[in-house]
Amino acid sequence: MNEQIEKKPAERQKVKLKKPHRHAGKEYEAGAEIEVAVTDIQWLKDQGVI
């Protein structure tokens, strides 16, 4: 059987950075707003990034 699984795009949310951060290969300053996958938000909080 060749069943194709439909992948849904990750839900995303805007967050404000507390400190400089590299995201998707680009450097962002503290205070910048970036859009990240909701599954990454807790990790970013744990790191003190947001």
N, C-alpha and C positions, 0 to 999 in steps of 0.2 A: 504494500500500500504506500502510495506517495501522497501523504497529507502535508499541506503547507500550513504552517502556523503563522497567523497574522501577528506581527509585532506592532504594538502600540507605541507611539513616541512617549518618552518619559515626561511626566507632568513637571512643569517648570514654574519657578517663582522668583521674583526679584528680591534681592537682599542687599543691604548696605554694609560695606566693608568697614571694620574697625581699624584695620591696619593694612599696609600694602599686601597685595596678593597677585600671583600669576594665575590667570584663568584662560584656558584654551590658547595658550601660547602668548598671551598678551599681559603686560604688567599693568596693574591698576593701583591707584593711590587710595589711601584711607579716605572714606567718605563716598567713594564711587559706588554706584549701584550696578550690579550684574545680575544676570538671569542664570540660575542653576537648577539642576534636577532636584526635586524635593527630597529624593533619597540621599543627597549630599549635604543637606542642611545641618543635620545633627553633627556630622563630622566637622563641618566648618565652625560650628559653635564650640565644639570640644577643643578645637585648635585656637580659639579666640579670634578667629578671622571675622566672624559676624556676631 
